[in-house]
């Protein structure tokens, strides 16, 4: 239904105390404050984007199927010609709805959502979301990474970026799972010469955690991630050539071609804004490109594992659920853990829940001694061995198993505890962290998809809730 969720207004606020002697500390957190929620529970202060939000309105879907036109783009763009665009299929409508609710909460009205199939278009219209129909002929289900459907989706994306550039708007095009948690327009306005700004799979903040500017020149060495790209209309020629490359090499990945075309004719160092002259335009001049800071325009690793924005005592502009291991269900769960996902009110009010206090022996978390830092992590040489990591995780899994059995027997839904991992997870061999990443061990808030196969569980909602559930402002007292 419509109307506001009954928001739990915080009552008192205090400084977060340090962990008690012998207790495993919590992971780094964006705030050093804790708040008392109406039920009397004390929680680390939730981030601003976790606020309870009104539901989207229910409106009667029309008959028309609007297409993307210059008129439509200009109508929804800001006074200074900026627009946010994403696209979604029917199966991922909940991602688009969550994204839109964040934009409304940020008072950012300049967006359009493309519908890859007609069912998605009707679904968007029924919730009052400004939409256009792309009628892609792709599956209405999930696109497995690297599949034919995944590559075909890439062709639709480059086509969309080109069509948007042709309308003359300066457009931020994002994947539907790259959630906007702070309004990015003020950031882009500070870089008027930037024609292409891209997020990145770089796993280190090249300027440290006291700098919120673009990444330095070494940030250009990693893969660009086009799940979040801001392209000014003045870079139209580059987008045209990127599209041509994608259609000439249909088996190649659109993201790889984006980087190779952007680097055509490029040369020269970064300027004082850390913009680099890359793609050479036919009429002379180059496209000025920048790599958005990976701490604040974050991947699933830099935010949830390395916890960069938390270490900066800040909140990110964007979090993209990359570097996770549970398909669409894993993305939803991770976004719920981070209090970024918007569920229906009944998800939070539910019938009955079961929670338990995790037994977490300090000796299992820090088996090799060493000086524990202020963020609860250790020097890398004191990390757990593979055997020690599994001893720690199995100790927790046995408790999760017992909790699920008890929840099933009593007809309740289990609220998971936070999980702690001795080592990071990756798709390839590693020595404890992803090579070249800034992760610090142990992972004191280990994403559940590192440990539980939430994808194979199927629909997890009848079974369990994320560990942050009781501290989520959307959850009633």
VEXMIPA-230166 format. One line per 4 residues: for each residue y, x, z of N, C-alpha, C. Coordinates in pm, whole numbers, plus 50000, padded with zeros to 5 digits. Atoms other than C-alpha are relative to their C-alpha. Last residue first. Layout:
N
Y:X:Z:Y:X:Z:Y:X:Z  ...
//
This chain:
477
50036:49955:49864:49861:50988:51771:49871:49933:50046  49937:50074:49889:49868:50918:51396:49948:50047:50137  50104:50062:49917:49765:51197:51155:50064:49926:50117  50042:50124:50064:50036:51263:50892:49896:49924:50085
49907:50110:49967:50200:51518:51124:49963:49866:49935  49929:50042:50120:49884:51733:51085:50093:49883:50035  49862:49951:49992:49788:51894:51416:50085:49958:49880  49934:50061:49883:49471:51684:51454:50145:50046:50016
49983:50145:50007:49357:51765:51097:50081:49942:50117  49860:50024:49960:49412:52142:51100:50031:49851:50018  49976:49956:49862:49034:52211:51102:50141:49968:50049  49958:49860:49991:48970:52000:50791:50041:50037:50143
49856:49980:50019:48783:51669:50816:50031:50149:50019  49921:49906:49920:48414:51592:50779:50148:49997:49966  50070:49908:49911:48135:51369:50660:50091:50077:50094  50076:50075:49897:48271:51053:50492:49937:50091:50105
49918:50084:49912:48546:51266:50324:49919:49917:50101  50007:49954:49860:48310:51536:50193:50070:49904:50096  49888:50065:49933:48230:51366:49861:49995:50036:50149  49951:50120:50068:48008:51614:49683:50119:49942:50073
50003:50112:49906:47848:51852:49932:50041:49870:49933  50135:50059:50003:47781:52079:49635:49985:49886:50100  50020:50060:50132:48156:52141:49593:49863:49931:49994  49945:50136:50000:48212:52190:49966:49982:49932:49865
49998:50038:50142:47976:52487:49966:50049:49855:49989  50073:50124:50027:48072:52609:50313:50010:49966:49852  50121:50006:49918:48169:52968:50398:49913:49879:49966  50062:49867:49995:48454:53087:50174:49859:49991:50060
50077:49979:50124:48527:52720:50092:49946:50142:49988  50136:50054:49988:48618:52667:50461:49919:50027:49873  50014:50129:50071:48919:52897:50422:49854:49953:50004  50078:49978:50121:48906:53170:50691:49984:49866:49927
49998:50140:50045:49184:53132:50945:49931:50002:49864  50001:50083:49879:49138:53453:51145:50015:49851:49970  49925:50118:50043:49036:53654:50839:49992:49898:50113  50077:50114:50049:48929:53981:51007:50091:49886:49952
50120:50055:49936:49069:54171:50831:50007:50011:50152  50029:49924:49879:49395:54218:50642:49890:49928:50076  50068:50071:49891:49434:54100:50284:49974:50094:50116  49933:49970:49874:49692:54293:50078:49932:49931:50119
49932:50112:49934:49480:54306:49764:50058:50043:50134  49857:50009:50032:49407:54600:49535:50071:49886:50068  49933:49873:50030:49029:54553:49545:50147:49979:49962  49990:49989:50146:48943:54211:49694:50074:50131:49969
49890:50080:50054:48870:54280:50061:49997:50012:49847  49948:50075:49885:48559:54399:50245:50118:49913:49962  50028:49929:49875:48424:54675:50021:50060:49929:50121  49876:49949:49939:48390:54472:49705:49966:50063:50134
50017:49913:49882:48122:54355:49460:50135:50052:50052  50057:49871:50040:48234:54073:49228:49982:50087:50125  50106:50024:50099:48322:53704:49255:49926:50128:49962  49956:49979:50138:48520:53754:49579:49882:49979:49907
50098:50042:50101:48503:53672:49951:50059:50027:49862  49950:50092:50102:48688:53845:50236:49886:49962:49905  49970:49943:50131:48516:54004:50536:50051:49891:49906  49979:49856:49987:48483:53941:50910:50047:50063:49871
50088:49918:50085:48535:53569:50870:50031:50147:50022  49955:49860:50004:48678:53327:51129:49898:50080:49921  50106:49902:50017:48646:52950:51092:50060:50139:49994  49958:49892:50091:48890:52693:51231:49883:50098:49993
49914:49904:49929:48690:52410:51384:50060:50096:49898  50045:49861:49997:48571:52127:51158:50088:50083:50094  49882:49917:50030:48657:51770:51251:49956:50145:50014  49978:49872:49931:48325:51586:51227:50132:50062:49956
49965:49899:50101:48329:51218:51124:50035:50129:50074  49863:49947:50000:48149:50981:51361:50020:50099:49885  49920:50075:50096:47844:50754:51347:50145:50044:49997  49906:50088:49927:47694:50895:51669:50091:49921:49907
50074:50083:49904:47382:51049:51510:50091:49900:50071  50083:50096:50074:47577:51171:51207:49931:49904:50098  49910:50097:50063:47845:51332:51424:49920:49892:49928  49952:50088:49893:47576:51499:51637:50092:49891:49945
50115:50082:49956:47403:51639:51329:50044:49900:50107  50027:50100:50105:47736:51755:51182:49885:49908:50040  49891:50097:49999:47830:51926:51510:49978:49890:49897  50023:50086:49884:47491:52096:51535:50106:49890:50006
50121:50079:50024:47531:52231:51180:49976:49902:50115  49961:50102:50097:47889:52341:51252:49882:49908:49970  49922:50101:49927:47766:52520:51567:50045:49888:49906  50095:50073:49916:47493:52702:51372:50073:49890:50077
50070:50099:50082:47754:52789:51111:49900:49920:50082  49913:50117:50018:47976:52960:51373:49928:49889:49921  49976:50054:49866:47707:53203:51494:50085:49872:49990  50118:50081:49964:47606:53246:51129:50014:49939:50138
49996:50127:50073:47962:53355:51042:49880:49912:50038  49885:50082:49958:47984:53623:51313:49996:49862:49933  50028:50037:49860:47632:53764:51253:50111:49907:50051  50094:50113:50000:47705:53747:50880:49962:49958:50141
49933:50119:50055:48020:53959:50915:49905:49881:50007  49915:50053:49892:47835:54206:51143:50075:49875:49954  50088:50059:49898:47561:54251:50881:50083:49938:50112  50052:50125:50056:47819:54304:50603:49913:49929:50104
50097:49973:50107:47994:54560:50824:49954:49864:49944  50141:50031:49979:48299:54446:51017:49916:50052:49884  50049:50131:50045:48633:54619:50972:49851:49984:50028  50069:50062:49887:48742:54915:51187:49939:49864:49962
50121:49923:49968:48829:55131:50884:49923:49944:50121  50109:50028:50095:49067:54858:50759:49871:50074:50038  49997:49900:50109:49291:54877:51068:49873:49985:49915  50039:49863:49964:49247:54550:51257:50032:50098:49887
50089:49928:50092:49396:54200:51243:49984:50146:50044  50141:50021:49967:49530:53967:51514:49903:50076:49912  50049:50115:50078:49879:53942:51362:49850:49978:50022  49930:50121:49955:50028:54160:51640:49954:49877:49923
49857:50008:50028:49766:54424:51563:50060:49868:50046  49970:50126:50067:49426:54468:51731:50152:49987:49984  49880:50062:49945:49366:54834:51811:50032:49874:49920  49878:49982:50078:49009:54933:51731:50116:49925:50062
49883:49956:49924:48676:54813:51864:50121:50012:49911  49989:49854:50003:48385:54799:51621:50121:50052:50076  50121:49931:49952:48258:54444:51678:50015:50151:50012  49954:49860:50002:48602:54275:51667:49885:50090:50045
49885:49995:50091:48511:53915:51575:50050:50144:49984  50048:50026:50137:48159:53927:51725:50113:50014:49899  50082:49886:50043:48284:54098:52043:49941:49980:49861  49912:49895:50049:48558:53837:52081:49921:50119:49944
49994:49879:49918:48296:53567:52118:50084:50109:49935  49962:49889:50089:48391:53250:51928:50011:50129:50082  50033:49879:49923:48239:52936:52080:50018:50119:49907  50081:49895:50062:48423:52665:51890:49975:50112:50100
49932:49872:49981:48549:52373:52097:49909:50110:49948  50060:49915:49897:48416:52050:51955:50077:50130:50009  49948:49865:50004:48558:51754:51763:49929:50081:50108  50065:49913:49901:48407:51421:51669:50060:50139:49985
50014:49859:50033:48602:51146:51492:49926:50073:50113  50025:49915:49884:48587:50770:51491:49976:50143:49956  50056:50074:49886:48725:50504:51252:49986:50091:50122  50145:50006:49994:48971:50681:51021:49941:49921:50115
50022:50089:49885:49345:50698:51099:49851:49979:50026  49951:49943:49874:49407:51008:50886:49967:49912:50120  50064:49869:49981:49197:50914:50582:50035:50056:50138  50129:50020:49932:49309:50551:50627:49922:50130:50018
49988:50011:49853:49670:50652:50552:49865:49988:50071  49966:50139:49963:49575:50766:50197:50003:49989:50152  50109:50097:50005:49570:51144:50154:50054:49861:50031  49961:50134:49954:49858:51375:50067:49883:49905:49981
50058:50111:50075:49756:51742:50047:50047:49868:50060  49925:50021:50124:49980:52025:50168:49955:49876:49925  49914:50118:49979:49869:52047:50532:50088:49971:49879  49861:49953:49997:49727:52400:50463:50101:49889:50021
49990:49901:49892:49375:52286:50558:50145:50047:50016  49999:50075:49874:49427:51981:50335:50013:50096:50118  49865:50058:49989:49524:52208:50046:50012:49914:50125  49910:49891:49963:49207:52407:50105:50144:49950:50016
50022:49964:49860:48998:52092:50111:50096:50109:50045  49950:50104:49910:49149:51957:49792:49987:50043:50146  49853:49999:50008:49098:52286:49611:50057:49896:50096  49953:49885:49923:48738:52310:49732:50152:50009:50001
50015:50040:49860:48673:51957:49602:50046:50114:50093  49888:50089:49964:48818:52056:49263:49992:49960:50147  49961:50098:50102:48578:52351:49238:50116:49913:50047  50066:50129:49985:48457:52510:49563:50042:49896:49898
50141:49994:50037:48519:52884:49553:49929:49865:50005  50079:50078:49903:48887:52960:49571:49866:49966:49936  50078:49916:49906:49096:53235:49414:49931:49912:50106  50087:49904:50068:49341:52986:49256:49921:50077:50106
50132:49982:49939:49482:52688:49445:49905:50080:49911  50094:50036:50107:49846:52739:49340:49860:50029:50052  50133:49946:49973:50106:52741:49620:49905:49943:49894  50112:50053:50076:50474:52703:49537:49872:50063:50050
49949:50095:50099:50813:52756:49697:49884:49928:49932  49999:49967:50142:50643:52915:49996:50068:49894:49915  50092:50091:50067:50739:52873:50362:50013:50022:49850  49935:50082:50102:50886:53155:50566:49899:49897:49950
49942:50109:49921:50806:53363:50871:50079:49907:49909  49855:49996:50025:50750:53652:50626:50075:49900:50088  49954:49871:49948:50399:53697:50771:50150:50018:49981  50005:50006:49854:50343:53326:50713:50052:50129:50061
49883:50079:49958:50463:53360:50352:50003:49987:50152  49872:49929:50018:50215:53645:50301:50120:49920:50049  49906:50074:49915:49904:53480:50448:50142:50059:49992  49905:49898:49952:49674:53744:50292:50112:49940:50085
50080:49888:49949:49402:53477:50279:50091:50113:50051  50099:50043:49899:49568:53135:50238:49922:50117:50060  49957:50093:49896:49894:53234:50068:49894:49979:50109  49884:49946:49928:49828:53554:49873:50048:49905:50108
50032:49884:49916:49476:53437:49790:50121:50047:50079  50086:50041:49889:49530:53083:49665:49963:50115:50091  50136:50034:50044:49815:53218:49459:49922:49953:50121  50122:49937:49952:50174:53206:49578:49874:49956:49929
50055:50079:50113:50520:53160:49445:49854:50043:49996  49934:50132:49992:50659:53273:49783:49965:49909:49883  50000:50051:49862:50447:53584:49851:50048:49856:50007  50132:50061:49973:50362:53647:49485:49990:49948:50144
50063:49932:49887:50731:53701:49405:49871:49929:50044  49959:50065:49875:50801:53562:49057:49928:50063:50119  50120:50044:49928:50741:53810:48776:50045:49946:50135  50016:49955:49862:51043:53837:48546:49871:49944:50060
50107:50065:49924:51114:53818:48176:49992:50057:50141  50002:49941:49866:51417:53889:47960:49902:49922:50087  50016:50100:49895:51336:53799:47601:49996:50071:50134  50132:50016:49942:51472:54066:47369:49999:49888:50104
50002:50043:49860:51763:54109:47134:49857:49978:50047  49955:49897:49907:51756:54119:46756:50004:49944:50142  49858:49972:50025:51742:53825:46515:50056:50111:50087  49979:49963:50141:51363:53831:46502:50145:50038:49973
49966:50114:50085:51335:53834:46882:50033:50047:49859  49887:49969:50088:51154:54118:47058:50025:49883:49906  50012:50048:50138:50933:54001:47345:50127:50023:49917  50132:50000:50063:50996:54212:47660:50010:49951:49856
49988:50043:50140:51318:54318:47835:49862:50009:49931  50043:49896:50095:51229:54331:48207:50018:49947:49858  50039:50061:50127:51403:54140:48485:49970:50111:49900  50143:49974:50028:51403:54313:48824:49950:49918:49881
50066:50123:49953:51745:54159:48914:49848:50011:49985  49977:50013:49856:51897:54511:48897:49948:49869:50057  49859:49991:49964:51733:54564:48557:50017:49976:50151  49945:50123:49945:51365:54643:48493:50148:50021:50035
50029:50027:49860:51270:54927:48263:50059:49868:50046  49887:49987:49908:51264:54939:47887:49960:49961:50141  49977:49861:49958:51024:54818:47623:50119:50004:50092  49930:49980:49873:50888:54505:47466:50018:50147:50031
49869:49938:50024:50808:54477:47097:50076:50027:50128  49976:49951:50138:50531:54232:47169:50141:50057:49987  49975:49854:49999:50482:54211:47550:50029:50056:49861  49875:49972:49926:50527:53832:47560:50034:50149:49995
49887:50035:50088:50262:53798:47286:50133:50033:50070  49995:49905:50112:50005:53994:47491:50116:49968:49905  49956:49866:49960:50087:53813:47814:50013:50092:49880  49863:50011:49949:50068:53460:47672:50054:50139:50031
49914:49997:50120:49753:53559:47478:50148:49989:50038  50005:49862:50050:49578:53643:47807:50093:50013:49879  49924:49918:49905:49688:53309:47958:50007:50147:49956  49856:50015:50025:49579:53107:47652:50084:50093:50089
49941:50072:49888:49224:53246:47687:50151:49997:49982  49931:49914:49903:49067:53344:47356:50064:49912:50107  50093:49963:49894:48812:53124:47180:50065:50089:50105  50031:50115:49914:49076:52944:46974:49902:50032:50112
50111:49942:49921:49220:53266:46839:49953:49896:50100  50071:49905:50087:49451:53152:46554:49879:50058:50072  50072:50078:50100:49551:52840:46752:49926:50091:49902  50104:50083:49937:49639:53047:47059:49918:49925:49895
50109:49910:49956:49826:53313:46857:49885:49920:50060  50070:49956:50122:50033:53045:46681:49882:50090:50035  50079:50113:50050:50120:52888:47017:49919:50043:49877  50112:50016:49906:50232:53225:47157:49908:49888:49951
50099:49896:50034:50440:53279:46843:49879:49997:50094  50055:50031:50133:50620:52946:46890:49891:50102:49964  50099:50107:49977:50666:53018:47263:49932:49963:49868  50116:49944:49930:50836:53352:47181:49891:49892:50017
50071:49918:50100:51065:53186:46926:49875:50064:50062  50081:50083:50090:51161:52916:47178:49915:50083:49903  50120:49919:50029:51283:53171:47437:49907:49926:49904  49958:49885:50083:51637:53018:47433:49881:50091:49966
50009:50039:50141:51479:52692:47558:50038:50116:49907  49876:50056:50053:51430:52860:47893:49985:49971:49850  49962:49947:50132:51077:52906:48017:50126:49931:49953  49868:50054:50031:50968:52870:48381:50045:50066:49870
49912:49920:50087:50596:52926:48422:50131:49926:49973  49864:50028:49953:50358:52812:48698:50092:50089:49918  50003:50128:49928:49987:52787:48613:50137:49960:50049  49912:50098:50064:50068:53061:48362:49980:49861:50058
50071:50127:49984:49931:53336:48584:50091:49889:49950  49905:50110:49976:50039:53678:48462:49917:49874:50021  50003:50118:50087:49757:53930:48497:50111:49903:50040  50111:50095:49979:49856:54246:48681:50009:49883:49902
50129:49939:50039:50070:54540:48559:49883:49904:50016  50031:50036:50140:50403:54352:48554:49862:50049:49958  50051:50137:50003:50419:54363:48935:49965:49953:49860  50147:49993:49987:50455:54742:48906:49937:49862:50002
50064:49973:50130:50807:54681:48766:49848:50008:50013  49949:49880:50067:50923:54516:49090:49918:50029:49874  50082:49880:49980:50840:54159:49187:50059:50117:49921  50111:49985:50093:51130:53913:49180:49918:50124:50033
49967:49986:50142:51346:53871:49491:49875:50012:49914  50049:50119:50071:51235:53738:49830:50039:50002:49852  49928:50014:50127:51245:54072:50013:49947:49876:49929  49862:50030:49959:51150:54126:50379:50085:49967:49879
49984:50136:49949:50775:54100:50321:50141:49970:50050  50020:50026:49858:50719:54404:50101:50035:49857:50038  49877:49967:49927:50875:54474:49762:49988:49972:50150  49956:49864:50037:50553:54495:49558:50126:50042:50074
49856:50022:50015:50400:54197:49740:50064:50136:49977  49916:49926:49905:50033:54275:49676:50145:49962:49973  50041:50035:49864:49769:54052:49514:50074:50079:50107  49982:49878:49921:49901:54036:49156:49976:49964:50147
50120:49980:49920:49761:53714:49004:50005:50135:50074  50083:49884:50029:50112:53627:48886:49875:50001:50087  50074:49960:49881:50368:53351:48860:49896:50103:49958  50140:50041:49987:50592:53357:48557:49945:50036:50136
50041:49960:49864:50963:53364:48482:49859:49947:50020  50139:50031:49965:51069:53362:48115:49975:50052:50142  50046:50097:50099:51430:53344:47997:49855:49959:50022  50146:50003:50013:51590:53510:48300:49960:49892:49900
50041:49924:50119:51962:53566:48235:49849:49995:49977  49964:50070:50125:52070:53285:48472:49955:50073:49874  50047:49908:50104:51872:53431:48765:50033:49942:49862  49950:49866:49965:52037:53276:49074:49963:50104:49894
49855:49994:50030:51993:52935:48911:50059:50136:50034  49982:49970:50142:51615:52994:48908:50149:50014:49965  50050:49863:50025:51603:53017:49289:50024:50040:49854  49901:49903:49950:51827:52709:49329:49957:50145:49976
49881:49989:50087:51590:52520:49093:50106:50096:50055  49982:49868:50063:51271:52604:49287:50130:50015:49922  49934:50021:50129:51286:52312:49536:50027:50135:49933  49855:49982:49985:51038:52400:49810:50061:49986:49861
49975:50028:49859:50673:52288:49842:50145:50028:50041  49863:49958:49972:50587:52261:49473:50036:49957:50141  49912:50094:49930:50209:52238:49438:50136:50062:50031  49900:49902:49955:50027:52436:49170:50111:49920:50069
50040:49949:49868:49722:52208:49144:50088:50116:50045  49988:50106:49900:49876:51996:48866:49955:50046:50139  50128:50068:49987:49930:52309:48658:50013:49899:50114  50094:49960:49895:50295:52386:48609:49867:49929:49984
50126:50068:50029:50563:52387:48340:49894:50051:50097  50105:49943:49916:50914:52474:48459:49874:49919:49974  50105:50075:49932:51139:52378:48172:49907:50087:50084  50058:49883:49934:51476:52481:48038:49895:49946:50096
49990:49990:49854:51546:52182:47812:49939:50132:50046  49878:49934:49955:51623:52214:47438:50014:50006:50151  49904:50103:49958:51371:51953:47324:50131:50062:50048  49932:50057:50117:51196:52229:47126:50100:49891:50040
49896:49904:50041:51117:52413:47452:50080:49944:49882  49893:50003:49900:50934:52102:47576:50114:50094:49961  49927:50126:50020:50731:52072:47255:50118:49989:50098  49921:49990:50124:50640:52441:47281:50082:49873:49978
49890:49907:49971:50532:52413:47646:50091:50013:49877  49903:50069:49914:50328:52104:47554:50120:50089:50028  49933:50101:50082:50155:52278:47264:50110:49930:50079  49903:49924:50080:50079:52575:47491:50077:49907:49908
49894:49948:49915:49923:52334:47743:50104:50074:49916  49908:50111:49969:49728:52135:47487:50117:50051:50083  49927:50030:50124:49577:52458:47353:50099:49886:50023  49899:49896:50021:49487:52561:47708:50082:49975:49874
49888:50040:49915:49308:52227:47757:50114:50101:49985  49925:50101:50076:49095:52327:47459:50119:49949:50080  49921:49932:50103:48999:52644:47645:50081:49901:49918  49897:49922:49931:48894:52448:47955:50089:50069:49897
49894:50093:49960:48707:52195:47741:50116:50072:50066  49930:50039:50122:48513:52480:47577:50116:49905:50034  50077:50084:50093:48426:52612:47923:50083:49968:49876  50059:49926:50111:48602:52909:48089:49919:49918:49901
49926:49880:50043:48663:52738:48423:49925:50068:49886  50054:49880:49935:48491:52399:48432:50072:50122:49946  50015:49891:50097:48725:52122:48320:49945:50119:50076  49945:49868:49969:48671:51819:48541:49978:50099:49887
50054:49940:49877:48632:51461:48419:50059:50139:50020  49919:50053:49889:48842:51258:48171:49950:50059:50133  50074:50076:49900:48699:51480:47895:50096:49947:50108  50085:49917:49915:48937:51583:47619:49925:49912:50099
50139:50002:50046:49066:51353:47343:49909:50094:50078  50056:49870:50038:49419:51470:47420:49860:49994:49943  50123:50043:50069:49613:51146:47422:49922:50118:49944  50037:49886:50084:49941:51321:47531:49873:49970:49919
50141:49999:50038:50110:51014:47680:49971:50116:49904  50012:50011:50146:50441:51051:47865:49853:50021:49965  50112:49939:50071:50513:50987:48232:50018:49993:49849  49953:49984:50139:50776:50905:48490:49899:50081:49919
49977:49858:50033:50567:50813:48799:50048:50011:49855  49858:49973:50023:50610:50451:48916:50033:50144:49965  49939:49949:49878:50266:50425:49072:50145:50045:49976  50023:50097:49893:50119:50196:48804:50057:50047:50134
49901:50109:50013:50278:50416:48536:49988:49902:50116  49869:49946:49964:50076:50715:48660:50107:49890:49995  50001:49974:49856:49750:50519:48652:50134:50053:50050  49987:50131:49934:49827:50381:48305:50004:50018:50152
49866:50053:50026:49889:50733:48178:50024:49867:50070  49907:49927:49914:49575:50867:48345:50141:49946:49983  50024:50049:49863:49367:50595:48181:50094:50069:50098  49926:50124:49978:49534:50679:47847:49979:49943:50140
50075:50113:50053:49419:51041:47853:50072:49871:50040  50091:49949:50102:49597:51374:47893:49911:49891:49942  50133:50059:49981:49887:51204:48072:49909:50047:49887  50071:50034:50123:50202:51418:48093:49861:49947:50032
50143:49969:49993:50399:51409:48418:49932:49951:49872  50081:50088:50085:50778:51434:48402:49854:50042:50012  50136:49964:50037:51020:51584:48655:49940:49894:49908  49999:49958:50140:51384:51598:48759:49862:50048:49956
50043:50108:50091:51394:51382:49073:49975:50044:49856  49998:49934:50131:51394:51663:49336:49949:49899:49896  49887:50062:50072:51480:51499:49668:50023:50071:49866  49901:49892:50020:51237:51744:49834:50128:49947:49933
49957:49957:49866:51038:51446:49969:50106:50110:49992  49913:50106:49946:51031:51304:49614:50052:50041:50138  49873:49994:50073:50898:51636:49481:50097:49895:50053  49925:49882:49953:50629:51648:49752:50137:50007:49932
49950:50034:49866:50524:51291:49669:50075:50117:50063  49881:50085:50013:50507:51388:49301:50056:49963:50138  49889:49919:50051:50267:51677:49370:50130:49919:49995  49957:49914:49889:50043:51454:49581:50121:50083:49959
49933:50086:49901:50032:51189:49307:50049:50083:50119  49866:50035:50049:49960:51453:49041:50075:49915:50102  49918:49878:49996:49670:51597:49242:50143:49967:49957  49959:49979:49860:49533:51246:49307:50082:50128:50016
49876:50074:49968:49541:51181:48932:50047:50026:50142  49917:49920:49911:49284:51457:48876:50131:49929:50037  50078:49950:49887:49000:51253:48727:50083:50077:50102  50026:50109:49907:49237:51057:48504:49931:50051:50127
50093:50099:50053:49370:51370:48337:49968:49898:50110  50115:50032:49917:49687:51555:48433:49906:49906:49925  50085:50090:50079:49995:51719:48292:49871:49983:50077  50142:49968:49984:50290:51899:48449:49922:49899:49918
50101:50078:50071:50661:51917:48380:49861:50046:50040  50134:49960:49956:50966:52022:48583:49900:49912:49925  50101:50104:49988:51308:51999:48414:49871:50062:50053  50130:49952:49953:51632:52197:48402:49906:49882:50026
50101:49991:50105:51933:52113:48182:49863:50052:50045  49997:49869:50068:52227:52191:48411:49872:50025:49920  49870:49986:50068:52280:51822:48492:50010:50134:49930  49885:49990:49909:51908:51803:48575:50129:50014:49918
49957:49865:49962:51650:51689:48319:50120:49994:50094  50055:49963:49869:51497:51338:48321:50044:50138:50046  49974:50106:49903:51707:51185:48041:49957:50041:50140  49859:49989:49958:51707:51514:47848:50033:49896:50107
49983:49876:49923:51325:51518:47837:50142:50012:50054  50068:50016:49870:51302:51151:47733:50021:50125:50088  49926:50100:49923:51564:51189:47456:49940:49985:50141  49880:49933:49949:51407:51509:47327:50077:49906:50092
49891:49988:50098:51082:51318:47297:50114:50077:50064  49895:49905:49960:50746:51329:47479:50102:50010:49887  50034:49862:50038:50556:51014:47390:50113:50090:50048  49893:49908:50040:50589:50678:47568:49946:50138:49964
50058:49867:49978:50282:50454:47562:50104:50103:49959  49957:49891:50086:50418:50100:47599:49931:50131:50039  50086:49989:50118:50223:49813:47748:50030:50127:49921  49955:50066:50123:50374:49836:48093:49899:50016:49888
49998:49908:50115:50205:49918:48423:50038:49923:49874  50084:50050:50109:50304:49676:48699:50012:50096:49881  49923:50075:50100:50440:49871:48993:49906:49955:49889  50094:50062:50094:50287:49994:49318:50082:49917:49902
49996:50146:50018:50527:50231:49491:49887:49952:49908  49937:50032:50129:50423:50583:49594:50000:49849:49981  50094:50014:50113:50340:50608:49964:50079:49976:49872  50028:50137:50047:50616:50724:50197:49896:50003:49888
49916:50044:50112:50577:51077:50334:49969:49855:49963  50057:50124:50055:50451:51224:50662:50096:49946:49894  49947:50127:49946:50592:51575:50703:49930:49880:49935  50109:50079:49942:50364:51866:50614:50047:49864:50051
50064:50078:50105:50624:52014:50374:49885:49913:50053  49920:50117:50042:50838:52119:50672:49929:49912:49897  49898:49966:50099:50562:52344:50816:50074:49876:49950  50042:50020:50140:50382:52224:51131:50112:50038:49903
49904:50086:50071:50490:52386:51461:49959:49982:49854  49902:49915:50069:50175:52529:51622:50090:49912:49913  50044:49939:50126:50017:52240:51812:50104:50102:49953  49908:49895:50044:50034:52092:52164:49943:50068:49876
50062:49875:50044:49853:51760:52214:50107:50100:49956  50001:49903:49890:50025:51489:52422:49939:50134:49961  50120:50018:49918:49936:51204:52184:49992:50096:50117  49994:50120:49914:50298:51202:52063:49876:49978:50087
50009:50121:50081:50276:51565:51939:49990:49878:50092  50088:50099:49937:50400:51852:52151:50002:49874:49915  49940:50131:49969:50543:52131:51939:49896:49912:50068  50102:50105:49997:50475:52502:51907:50067:49870:50043
49982:50113:49909:50717:52771:51797:49876:49910:50001  50045:49951:49869:50675:53119:51646:50015:49891:50106  49904:50021:49892:50685:52968:51295:49945:50059:50129  49862:49994:50051:50521:53063:50963:50105:49988:50111
49950:50135:50025:50188:53141:51128:50147:50008:49967  49853:50000:50009:49972:53454:51155:50048:49863:49952  49946:49929:50116:49609:53368:51234:50153:49994:50004  49988:50077:50123:49515:53254:51583:50056:50088:49889
49870:50063:50033:49409:53500:51851:49992:49915:49874  49968:49958:50137:49047:53554:51968:50131:49931:49958  50010:50109:50098:49047:53501:52347:50040:50052:49861  50139:50025:50039:48966:53790:52584:49981:49890:49897
50087:49882:49992:49306:53777:52754:49856:49962:49960  50042:49960:49865:49498:53465:52648:49905:50120:49991  50138:50040:49967:49650:53453:52301:49964:50052:50139  50102:49910:50058:50029:53499:52301:49861:49951:50042
50039:49890:49911:50237:53189:52382:49902:50094:49931  50147:49986:50001:50403:52992:52103:49961:50113:50094  50048:49880:50069:50764:52931:52210:49848:50003:50006  50001:49879:49917:50831:52570:52308:49962:50121:49915
50028:49879:50078:50914:52237:52143:50012:50120:50092  49945:49874:49948:50905:51890:52298:49959:50118:49914  49922:50021:49879:50863:51560:52118:50059:50133:50046  50026:49903:49894:50744:51579:51760:50091:49974:50120
49881:49917:49978:50775:51253:51563:49972:50099:50113  50002:49956:49861:50434:51125:51452:50118:50093:50022  49990:49857:49977:50511:50945:51129:49998:50030:50150  49946:49993:49864:50385:50590:51076:50002:50147:50041
50107:49977:49906:50336:50629:50700:50064:50007:50139  50016:49869:49937:50625:50483:50509:49875:50003:50087  49937:49986:49869:50598:50181:50282:49967:50134:50062  49876:49923:50000:50365:50098:49997:50053:50011:50142
49879:50083:50000:50000:50000:50000:50124:50085:50000
//
